[in-house]
């Protein structure tokens, strides 16, 4: 017997019920970004490996252990994208978007890939949504980006289940001084670290130690020097201004001096929306002014943005009992027996669909009784029945599946009759809704 093939470990099929949540999240994301002047961008699922090595750092955890890389038949090195910001900034530079009005506001919704141990909310293939504002260094932009993340989570019904943590990691020079201080602090404390922590210490990845995995590491992280003690005057001023702008929105937040994003391209502002009383990240972001220069641009370009995992977002919505609209509910089942009846039923079925109803039917070679049983399984409120007798009289039978009552009407009156029964409840995807309009 042949082995059953399953989805690869760390991936998941997105079944129709899951799509209801995904569709709702996409709608909220699109609405809020468009409202703020963002335009959507799509970048390739795979890029040159060098792109991610430059942006994330060749010694980063993602590059060393998590990137899906491959060599194509011509010997070129490519990698599936582990995050979206690198590709968006690459596209911004490649297409010289900096020559137009600045800043450029871009948002995205797409799949990413990381080879890591799959968990309930962490998969090797996952969806990410987010936005970037590129071409300006202004603390007011950081505040707006944070508020936009707050607004999206509120629209999704989960903002009250998240805590907003904010910090600054200063400039590159500030961070170098801070890393030296962390090196001195953690020297001789190997016994208090987990195997993972000792590995980071040996690799001199001191910032990674501020993301503790054990209680002892958490204690050390709280005792460790704080980046705020090493900020230059301009960095401190930038952070203070950003907070003053953020305070104007009146949204709650906590300054967390241990918050350091692991991606090397960040500078100045960093923030995370975490699940309440947890270190689980739902939406994260910050500023990355030097990223464009890492990719070969001659000037430093301002940049700020955030990203969120679709799967984690939806899991938190489900935990909170958030209900989302279901637009795929069937309204009508058309039952017809015999070749002649089917020939007359098919145009009626299509007519109902074109008018905006969700209708299914004219299926199989079963009897009328079996088709009614099938209609019950589809949970439709109404079934339209057509047999040879109805065809001769140009009539149809409309049955209320809940009460079991039926009525016979003219086949020519089927659309207005169903509009009356369903109270004008039609789908939003009629042809008039998506066909291009003439100017």
LORODO-308612 format. One record per residue (C-alpha): residue number from 1; residue in one letter; x, y negated, z. Coordinates in steps of 0.001 Angstrom, whole numbers. Example, Ala and Ser with C-alpha at 12.3 -4.5 7.8 and 13.67 -1.06 7.14 Angstrom:
ATOM	num	residuo	u	v	w
ATOM	1	a	12300	4500	7800
ATOM	2	s	13670	1060	7140
END
This chain:
ATOM	num	residuo	u	v	w
ATOM	1	x	0	0	0
ATOM	2	x	1415	-3395	-981
ATOM	3	x	2522	-5702	1828
ATOM	4	x	136	-8557	2546
ATOM	5	x	1673	-11909	1717
ATOM	6	x	1125	-14686	4251
ATOM	7	x	1935	-18381	4306
ATOM	8	x	5615	-19019	5156
ATOM	9	x	6449	-19538	8827
ATOM	10	x	6025	-23175	9786
ATOM	11	x	3447	-23895	7100
ATOM	12	x	-338	-23790	7225
ATOM	13	x	-3218	-23641	4791
ATOM	14	x	-5414	-26728	4965
ATOM	15	x	-8882	-25219	4909
ATOM	16	x	-12022	-27241	4108
ATOM	17	x	-12894	-27987	7758
ATOM	18	x	-9395	-29396	8311
ATOM	19	x	-9788	-31550	5213
ATOM	20	x	-12705	-33357	6866
ATOM	21	x	-10264	-34728	9452
ATOM	22	x	-7544	-35434	6900
ATOM	23	x	-9967	-37303	4662
ATOM	24	x	-11152	-39430	7579
ATOM	25	x	-7602	-40249	8711
ATOM	26	x	-6604	-41200	5159
ATOM	27	x	-9637	-43465	4869
ATOM	28	x	-8784	-45281	8117
ATOM	29	x	-5116	-45604	7167
ATOM	30	x	-5881	-46933	3688
ATOM	31	x	-8404	-49443	5025
ATOM	32	x	-6142	-50929	7683
ATOM	33	x	-3069	-51116	5451
ATOM	34	x	-4941	-52685	2542
ATOM	35	x	-6543	-55148	4918
ATOM	36	x	-3042	-56212	5978
ATOM	37	x	-1820	-56674	2392
ATOM	38	x	35	-53367	2002
ATOM	39	x	115	-51470	-1286
ATOM	40	x	530	-47713	-1593
ATOM	41	x	3744	-46120	-2809
ATOM	42	x	4586	-42518	-3713
ATOM	43	x	8181	-41296	-3730
ATOM	44	x	9548	-37877	-4823
ATOM	45	x	9244	-34909	-2493
ATOM	46	x	12954	-34270	-3033
ATOM	47	x	15849	-36712	-3325
ATOM	48	x	19621	-36549	-3670
ATOM	49	x	20992	-35150	-433
ATOM	50	x	23373	-38105	-232
ATOM	51	x	20431	-40445	278
ATOM	52	x	19508	-38815	3581
ATOM	53	x	23153	-38431	4616
ATOM	54	x	23625	-42179	4241
ATOM	55	x	20412	-43204	5946
ATOM	56	x	20219	-40620	8736
ATOM	57	x	23942	-40003	9220
ATOM	58	x	25913	-36906	8219
ATOM	59	x	26276	-35918	11877
ATOM	60	x	22603	-36351	12743
ATOM	61	x	20568	-33405	14025
ATOM	62	x	18254	-33637	11015
ATOM	63	x	21037	-33421	8430
ATOM	64	x	22943	-30685	10230
ATOM	65	x	20064	-28389	11131
ATOM	66	x	16711	-29434	9750
ATOM	67	x	16999	-30529	6114
ATOM	68	x	15888	-28115	3400
ATOM	69	x	18690	-28535	844
ATOM	70	x	19325	-26795	-2454
ATOM	71	x	21577	-26959	-5497
ATOM	72	x	19867	-27169	-8873
ATOM	73	x	21026	-25224	-11992
ATOM	74	x	23374	-28095	-12894
ATOM	75	x	25108	-28045	-9522
ATOM	76	x	23464	-31184	-8118
ATOM	77	x	22589	-31332	-4411
ATOM	78	x	19012	-32196	-3498
ATOM	79	x	16959	-32070	-294
ATOM	80	x	13269	-32011	505
ATOM	81	x	12452	-35252	2279
ATOM	82	x	12487	-34911	6096
ATOM	83	x	10941	-38387	6471
ATOM	84	x	9609	-41103	4171
ATOM	85	x	11417	-44345	5021
ATOM	86	x	14642	-43434	3206
ATOM	87	x	12837	-42748	-64
ATOM	88	x	10720	-45899	209
ATOM	89	x	13764	-48111	755
ATOM	90	x	15586	-46356	-2101
ATOM	91	x	12620	-47083	-4394
ATOM	92	x	12537	-50700	-3188
ATOM	93	x	16197	-51120	-4210
ATOM	94	x	16124	-49047	-7406
ATOM	95	x	13191	-50982	-8842
ATOM	96	x	14573	-54350	-7646
ATOM	97	x	11464	-55178	-5703
ATOM	98	x	13605	-57660	-3770
ATOM	99	x	13477	-59954	-6818
ATOM	100	x	9758	-60524	-6276
ATOM	101	x	7900	-62150	-3373
ATOM	102	x	9248	-61080	14
ATOM	103	x	8568	-59342	2240
ATOM	104	x	7176	-56326	378
ATOM	105	x	4560	-54360	2294
ATOM	106	x	4241	-50685	1384
ATOM	107	x	2356	-47745	2887
ATOM	108	x	2414	-44018	2174
ATOM	109	x	702	-40715	2908
ATOM	110	x	2695	-37629	1985
ATOM	111	x	4277	-34311	2897
ATOM	112	x	7635	-33948	4626
ATOM	113	x	9763	-30912	5453
ATOM	114	x	12066	-29996	8340
ATOM	115	x	13533	-26656	9269
ATOM	116	x	12825	-26463	12985
ATOM	117	x	11203	-24063	15384
ATOM	118	x	7449	-24250	14680
ATOM	119	x	5231	-25291	17579
ATOM	120	x	1513	-25884	17891
ATOM	121	x	1906	-29469	16656
ATOM	122	x	5234	-29257	14853
ATOM	123	x	5453	-27483	11527
ATOM	124	x	8174	-27126	8911
ATOM	125	x	5843	-28633	6343
ATOM	126	x	3822	-31555	7661
ATOM	127	x	1971	-34664	6550
ATOM	128	x	3183	-38126	7446
ATOM	129	x	1564	-41525	7048
ATOM	130	x	3147	-44876	7701
ATOM	131	x	4115	-48277	6408
ATOM	132	x	7155	-50473	5829
ATOM	133	x	7687	-54233	5598
ATOM	134	x	10952	-54831	3732
ATOM	135	x	12859	-58029	2983
ATOM	136	x	12492	-60132	6140
ATOM	137	x	13943	-60165	9674
ATOM	138	x	11356	-61792	11886
ATOM	139	x	10203	-60581	15328
ATOM	140	x	6646	-61575	14349
ATOM	141	x	6732	-58749	11777
ATOM	142	x	7662	-56225	14468
ATOM	143	x	4695	-57357	16570
ATOM	144	x	2355	-57058	13587
ATOM	145	x	3636	-53566	12761
ATOM	146	x	3073	-52439	16350
ATOM	147	x	-421	-53926	16375
ATOM	148	x	-1230	-52195	13088
ATOM	149	x	-262	-48842	14600
ATOM	150	x	-2393	-49676	17641
ATOM	151	x	-5350	-50587	15418
ATOM	152	x	-5171	-47373	13377
ATOM	153	x	-5036	-45196	16499
ATOM	154	x	-7997	-47145	17923
ATOM	155	x	-9999	-46586	14729
ATOM	156	x	-9252	-42868	15007
ATOM	157	x	-10564	-42868	18578
ATOM	158	x	-7301	-41866	20272
ATOM	159	x	-5644	-45140	21335
ATOM	160	x	-6880	-44654	24905
ATOM	161	x	-5129	-41284	24923
ATOM	162	x	-1754	-42846	24042
ATOM	163	x	795	-44962	25927
ATOM	164	x	2791	-47578	24017
ATOM	165	x	6488	-47608	24941
ATOM	166	x	8757	-50396	23668
ATOM	167	x	12497	-51022	23801
ATOM	168	x	15304	-52647	21868
ATOM	169	x	18569	-51022	20838
ATOM	170	x	20140	-54332	19860
ATOM	171	x	22619	-54850	17066
ATOM	172	x	25283	-52412	15897
ATOM	173	x	27840	-54217	18065
ATOM	174	x	25555	-54099	21101
ATOM	175	x	25039	-50403	20607
ATOM	176	x	28754	-49652	20379
ATOM	177	x	29322	-51267	23802
ATOM	178	x	26356	-49390	25194
ATOM	179	x	27589	-46035	23867
ATOM	180	x	30959	-46603	25573
ATOM	181	x	29116	-47194	28854
ATOM	182	x	27083	-44009	28396
ATOM	183	x	30266	-42043	27690
ATOM	184	x	31724	-43195	31009
ATOM	185	x	28484	-42465	32861
ATOM	186	x	28042	-38905	31574
ATOM	187	x	31711	-37971	32022
ATOM	188	x	31964	-35143	34565
ATOM	189	x	28204	-34508	34683
ATOM	190	x	28195	-31445	32435
ATOM	191	x	26828	-29194	35199
ATOM	192	x	23619	-31240	35375
ATOM	193	x	22948	-30858	31661
ATOM	194	x	21156	-28093	29784
ATOM	195	x	23081	-26141	27112
ATOM	196	x	21531	-28468	24536
ATOM	197	x	22626	-31503	26573
ATOM	198	x	26187	-30206	26963
ATOM	199	x	26338	-29687	23209
ATOM	200	x	25298	-33322	22660
ATOM	201	x	27915	-34449	25165
ATOM	202	x	30647	-32496	23374
ATOM	203	x	29507	-34027	20075
ATOM	204	x	29600	-37492	21693
ATOM	205	x	25950	-38053	20836
ATOM	206	x	25306	-39985	24002
ATOM	207	x	22107	-41646	22812
ATOM	208	x	20512	-38219	22347
ATOM	209	x	20995	-37573	26071
ATOM	210	x	18385	-40257	26763
ATOM	211	x	15764	-37839	25391
ATOM	212	x	15853	-35376	28324
ATOM	213	x	14770	-31753	28137
ATOM	214	x	15022	-30876	31839
ATOM	215	x	14217	-32591	35141
ATOM	216	x	17929	-33061	35905
ATOM	217	x	18467	-34689	32530
ATOM	218	x	15468	-36935	33143
ATOM	219	x	16946	-38075	36447
ATOM	220	x	20274	-38815	34767
ATOM	221	x	18556	-40716	31954
ATOM	222	x	16859	-42973	34508
ATOM	223	x	20162	-43557	36321
ATOM	224	x	22159	-44191	33134
ATOM	225	x	23116	-47704	31985
ATOM	226	x	20400	-49567	30111
ATOM	227	x	20791	-51067	26646
ATOM	228	x	19229	-54289	27944
ATOM	229	x	22400	-54865	29986
ATOM	230	x	24490	-54943	26808
ATOM	231	x	22408	-57143	24526
ATOM	232	x	23999	-60119	22865
ATOM	233	x	22238	-63471	23181
ATOM	234	x	20726	-63253	19656
ATOM	235	x	19484	-59692	20299
ATOM	236	x	17916	-60682	23605
ATOM	237	x	16262	-63686	21992
ATOM	238	x	14882	-61492	19187
ATOM	239	x	13418	-59047	21711
ATOM	240	x	11921	-61784	23892
ATOM	241	x	10276	-63436	20894
ATOM	242	x	8881	-60135	19685
ATOM	243	x	7336	-59494	23097
ATOM	244	x	5827	-62971	23200
ATOM	245	x	4175	-62361	19819
ATOM	246	x	2994	-58918	20911
ATOM	247	x	1501	-60389	24093
ATOM	248	x	-691	-62585	21908
ATOM	249	x	-2532	-59444	20798
ATOM	250	x	-3323	-58484	24377
ATOM	251	x	-2579	-54785	23954
ATOM	252	x	-1089	-52784	26854
ATOM	253	x	2510	-51550	26666
ATOM	254	x	5452	-50568	28859
ATOM	255	x	9090	-51465	28312
ATOM	256	x	11076	-48220	28454
ATOM	257	x	14859	-48843	28582
ATOM	258	x	15522	-45142	27822
ATOM	259	x	13642	-45261	24514
ATOM	260	x	16184	-44729	21733
ATOM	261	x	15179	-43450	18317
ATOM	262	x	17515	-40649	17094
ATOM	263	x	17624	-41876	13468
ATOM	264	x	20762	-43921	12893
ATOM	265	x	19199	-46588	10711
ATOM	266	x	17281	-48266	13563
ATOM	267	x	18290	-51602	15092
ATOM	268	x	16627	-54060	17473
ATOM	269	x	12977	-53123	18130
ATOM	270	x	11958	-49505	18732
ATOM	271	x	8555	-48272	19861
ATOM	272	x	6543	-45101	20353
ATOM	273	x	2892	-44328	20931
ATOM	274	x	3042	-41202	23102
ATOM	275	x	338	-38898	24300
ATOM	276	x	-559	-40132	27799
ATOM	277	x	1571	-38615	30564
ATOM	278	x	3683	-36808	27992
ATOM	279	x	6774	-37317	25863
ATOM	280	x	4921	-36079	22800
ATOM	281	x	5215	-38706	20073
ATOM	282	x	2135	-39563	18005
ATOM	283	x	3260	-42705	16129
ATOM	284	x	6816	-44074	16158
ATOM	285	x	8733	-46880	14515
ATOM	286	x	11069	-49820	14720
ATOM	287	x	13379	-52155	12844
ATOM	288	x	16132	-51060	10422
ATOM	289	x	17762	-54182	8964
ATOM	290	x	20982	-52452	7886
ATOM	291	x	19450	-49532	5996
ATOM	292	x	19508	-51222	2574
ATOM	293	x	23209	-51923	2883
ATOM	294	x	23870	-48275	3788
ATOM	295	x	22297	-47408	454
ATOM	296	x	24585	-49702	-1491
ATOM	297	x	22780	-53057	-1559
ATOM	298	x	25142	-55997	-1226
ATOM	299	x	23029	-57872	1332
ATOM	300	x	21425	-56987	4631
ATOM	301	x	17691	-56590	4079
ATOM	302	x	15246	-56872	6911
ATOM	303	x	13019	-53876	7421
ATOM	304	x	10467	-52661	9936
ATOM	305	x	7900	-49882	9915
ATOM	306	x	6299	-46898	11570
ATOM	307	x	5345	-43314	10782
ATOM	308	x	2916	-40819	12298
ATOM	309	x	2423	-37096	11915
ATOM	310	x	-994	-36208	10516
ATOM	311	x	-1161	-32858	12322
ATOM	312	x	-362	-34319	15745
ATOM	313	x	-2830	-37133	15195
ATOM	314	x	-5637	-34745	14270
ATOM	315	x	-4823	-32402	17176
ATOM	316	x	-5209	-35328	19592
ATOM	317	x	-8498	-36312	17937
ATOM	318	x	-9822	-32786	18394
ATOM	319	x	-8700	-32755	22036
ATOM	320	x	-10686	-35938	22562
ATOM	321	x	-13783	-34474	20939
ATOM	322	x	-13707	-36963	18060
ATOM	323	x	-16291	-36095	15395
ATOM	324	x	-15623	-37092	11796
ATOM	325	x	-18049	-37537	8900
ATOM	326	x	-18789	-34431	6845
ATOM	327	x	-19501	-35339	3241
ATOM	328	x	-19385	-31825	1806
ATOM	329	x	-22747	-30727	3205
ATOM	330	x	-24877	-29047	556
ATOM	331	x	-28393	-30401	117
ATOM	332	x	-30015	-28272	-2580
ATOM	333	x	-29759	-24673	-3782
ATOM	334	x	-31180	-23933	-7248
ATOM	335	x	-32403	-20326	-7569
ATOM	336	x	-33271	-18904	-10962
ATOM	337	x	-33813	-15335	-12142
ATOM	338	x	-33338	-14107	-15660
ATOM	339	x	-31470	-15494	-18641
ATOM	340	x	-34327	-17745	-19796
ATOM	341	x	-34845	-19264	-16346
ATOM	342	x	-31108	-19878	-15957
ATOM	343	x	-30959	-21737	-19254
ATOM	344	x	-33622	-24122	-17967
ATOM	345	x	-32189	-24279	-14430
ATOM	346	x	-28645	-25240	-15413
ATOM	347	x	-29592	-28681	-16867
ATOM	348	x	-31652	-29370	-13728
ATOM	349	x	-28716	-28406	-11505
ATOM	350	x	-26387	-30739	-13415
ATOM	351	x	-29010	-33518	-13402
ATOM	352	x	-29231	-33341	-9613
ATOM	353	x	-25439	-33484	-9285
ATOM	354	x	-25106	-36389	-11697
ATOM	355	x	-27703	-38261	-9706
ATOM	356	x	-25550	-37883	-6613
ATOM	357	x	-26961	-34886	-4768
ATOM	358	x	-24776	-32058	-3498
ATOM	359	x	-26306	-29068	-5253
ATOM	360	x	-25238	-25489	-5919
ATOM	361	x	-26947	-22499	-7462
ATOM	362	x	-27740	-20529	-10625
ATOM	363	x	-25381	-17869	-9308
ATOM	364	x	-25176	-14166	-10000
ATOM	365	x	-27748	-11657	-11284
ATOM	366	x	-29555	-11074	-8013
ATOM	367	x	-33296	-11112	-7320
ATOM	368	x	-35135	-14189	-6082
ATOM	369	x	-35236	-12746	-2554
ATOM	370	x	-31473	-12222	-2543
ATOM	371	x	-30920	-15755	-3844
ATOM	372	x	-33047	-17150	-1023
ATOM	373	x	-30911	-15207	1453
ATOM	374	x	-27848	-16747	-157
ATOM	375	x	-29411	-20215	110
ATOM	376	x	-29860	-19648	3856
ATOM	377	x	-26154	-18870	4193
ATOM	378	x	-25331	-22183	2488
ATOM	379	x	-27502	-23937	5141
ATOM	380	x	-29252	-26128	2568
ATOM	381	x	-32420	-27981	3638
ATOM	382	x	-34154	-27337	294
ATOM	383	x	-34184	-24661	-2404
ATOM	384	x	-35560	-25108	-5913
ATOM	385	x	-36960	-21875	-7362
ATOM	386	x	-37494	-21180	-11030
ATOM	387	x	-38864	-18035	-12638
ATOM	388	x	-40399	-17205	-16015
ATOM	389	x	-43838	-18411	-14917
ATOM	390	x	-42498	-21797	-13769
ATOM	391	x	-40567	-22194	-17027
ATOM	392	x	-43732	-21722	-19091
ATOM	393	x	-45541	-24419	-17082
ATOM	394	x	-42487	-26761	-16927
ATOM	395	x	-42674	-26597	-13129
ATOM	396	x	-40386	-25838	-10207
ATOM	397	x	-41067	-24651	-6656
ATOM	398	x	-39441	-26682	-3887
ATOM	399	x	-39071	-24798	-613
ATOM	400	x	-38285	-26364	2760
ATOM	401	x	-35827	-23860	4192
ATOM	402	x	-36529	-24826	7784
ATOM	403	x	-40337	-24668	7758
ATOM	404	x	-40654	-22125	4933
ATOM	405	x	-43304	-24238	3222
ATOM	406	x	-43243	-24562	-570
ATOM	407	x	-44812	-26920	-3089
ATOM	408	x	-44975	-26828	-6875
ATOM	409	x	-44110	-29952	-8875
ATOM	410	x	-43399	-30886	-12468
ATOM	411	x	-39792	-30239	-13497
ATOM	412	x	-39687	-33802	-14868
ATOM	413	x	-40296	-35211	-11362
ATOM	414	x	-37529	-33281	-9613
ATOM	415	x	-35151	-36218	-9026
ATOM	416	x	-37632	-38723	-7497
ATOM	417	x	-39203	-35901	-5502
ATOM	418	x	-35873	-34855	-3979
ATOM	419	x	-35024	-38496	-3281
ATOM	420	x	-38237	-38760	-1306
ATOM	421	x	-37578	-35544	631
ATOM	422	x	-33983	-36363	1438
ATOM	423	x	-34690	-39983	2276
ATOM	424	x	-32369	-41343	-371
ATOM	425	x	-29416	-39454	1154
ATOM	426	x	-27148	-39039	-1818
ATOM	427	x	-23441	-38390	-2095
ATOM	428	x	-21103	-41320	-2635
ATOM	429	x	-19287	-39625	-5487
ATOM	430	x	-21633	-40196	-8408
ATOM	431	x	-20003	-40841	-11763
ATOM	432	x	-20830	-44535	-11464
ATOM	433	x	-18678	-44710	-8337
ATOM	434	x	-15429	-43497	-9884
ATOM	435	x	-15568	-44252	-13590
ATOM	436	x	-13515	-47299	-14616
ATOM	437	x	-15498	-50480	-15055
ATOM	438	x	-15287	-52585	-18211
ATOM	439	x	-13871	-56046	-17663
END
